[in-house]
Amino acid sequence: MVANIVIFLTVLVYGVNFLVFLYLRINHIKNCVEKLAIYLGTNMTLLFTSGIFLFFGKIIEDGILVFE
C-alpha cells in the first residue's frame, strides 16, 4: 500500500512541476527570484502534503496488520 502511495505521489510531484514550468513559460515571468519563489513554494507544499499522506498511510497499514 505504501509503495503505491509513493508511486502516486512521485507522479503527482513531477506532474505539478511540469504544470508550474508551463505556467511560467506561458506567462513569461522573467524575474529569477519570482521564479524561484514559485518553484520552491510549490515543491515545499507538495513535500508537506506527501509527508502527511505517507504518515497516515503507514499508520493505516500498520493498523490493518495489527487487526489481521
C-alpha positions as CSV (number, residue, x, y, z in Angstrom):
1,M,0.0,0.0,0.0
2,V,2.7,2.5,0.9
3,A,4.6,1.6,-2.3
4,N,1.5,2.5,-4.3
5,I,1.2,5.8,-2.4
6,V,4.9,6.6,-3.1
7,I,4.5,5.9,-6.8
8,F,1.3,8.1,-6.9
9,L,3.0,11.0,-5.1
10,T,6.1,10.8,-7.3
11,V,3.9,11.1,-10.4
12,L,2.0,13.9,-8.7
13,V,5.1,15.9,-7.9
14,Y,6.5,15.5,-11.4
15,G,3.2,16.5,-12.9
16,V,2.8,19.6,-10.8
17,N,6.3,20.7,-11.5
18,F,5.6,20.3,-15.2
19,L,2.5,22.4,-14.9
20,V,4.4,25.1,-13.0
21,F,7.0,25.1,-15.7
22,L,4.3,25.6,-18.3
23,Y,2.7,28.3,-16.3
24,L,6.0,30.2,-16.0
25,R,6.7,29.7,-19.7
26,I,3.2,30.9,-20.8
27,N,3.2,34.0,-18.5
28,H,6.7,35.0,-19.5
29,I,7.9,35.6,-15.9
30,K,11.5,36.9,-16.3
31,N,12.3,37.7,-12.7
32,C,14.6,34.9,-11.4
33,V,13.7,35.5,-7.7
34,E,10.0,35.2,-8.5
35,K,10.5,32.0,-10.5
36,L,12.5,30.5,-7.6
37,A,9.8,31.5,-5.1
38,I,7.1,29.9,-7.2
39,Y,9.1,26.7,-7.7
40,L,10.2,26.4,-4.0
41,G,6.8,27.3,-2.7
42,T,5.1,24.7,-4.9
43,N,7.6,22.0,-4.0
44,M,7.6,22.7,-0.3
45,T,3.8,22.4,-0.3
46,L,3.9,19.2,-2.3
47,L,6.5,17.7,0.0
48,F,4.5,18.7,3.1
49,T,1.3,17.1,1.8
50,S,3.2,14.0,0.6
51,G,4.6,13.5,4.0
52,I,1.2,13.8,5.6
53,F,-0.2,11.2,3.1
54,L,2.7,8.8,3.8
55,F,2.4,9.2,7.5
56,F,-1.3,8.4,7.6
57,G,-0.9,5.7,5.0
58,K,1.7,4.0,7.2
59,I,-0.4,4.3,10.3
60,I,-3.4,2.8,8.5
61,E,-1.3,0.0,7.0
62,D,0.2,-0.9,10.5
63,G,-3.3,-0.7,12.0
64,I,-4.7,-3.1,9.4
65,L,-1.8,-5.5,10.0
66,V,-2.4,-5.5,13.8
67,F,-6.1,-6.4,13.3
68,E,-5.2,-9.3,10.9
